[in-house]
């Protein structure tokens, strides 16, 4: 469990610039949405 939490922390994006945080979250959200769309189309 500790290893999993450590890996999750390394994936986190915590820069001081709020614009960079927003852009990172937007990219992650779009990637997840595209993955869901692709998986739903393959069904």
N, C-alpha and C positions, 0 to 999 in steps of 0.2 A: 504494500500500500504506500509506503514512504517513497519507493522508487517511482510509482505512478504519479504521486503528488509533485515530486521533484521534476519529472518530465513535463508535467502540465505547467509548472512555473517557468520553465525555459521557453515554452511556447507563448507565454503571455507577453504582451507588448505594453510596456509602461514608460513611454517617453514623456518628457515634460510638456511637449507640444500637444494641445488638445486636437489640433487638426490631424496630426499623425495618428493619434488614437482612433479618431473617427474614420479615417481612411482605412486603417487596418481592420476595424470592425466591419466596415462596408465590404471590403474584399472578402473577408471570411463569410459574411452573410450571403454574398452573391455566389460564392463557391458552394455553400451548403444548398442554396436554392437550386443551383444548376444540377447538383448531384441528385436532389430529390426529383427534379423534373426528368432527368435521364432514367432514373430507376422506375418512375411511374410510367414512362413511355415504353420501357422494356417489358412491362407486365403483359 
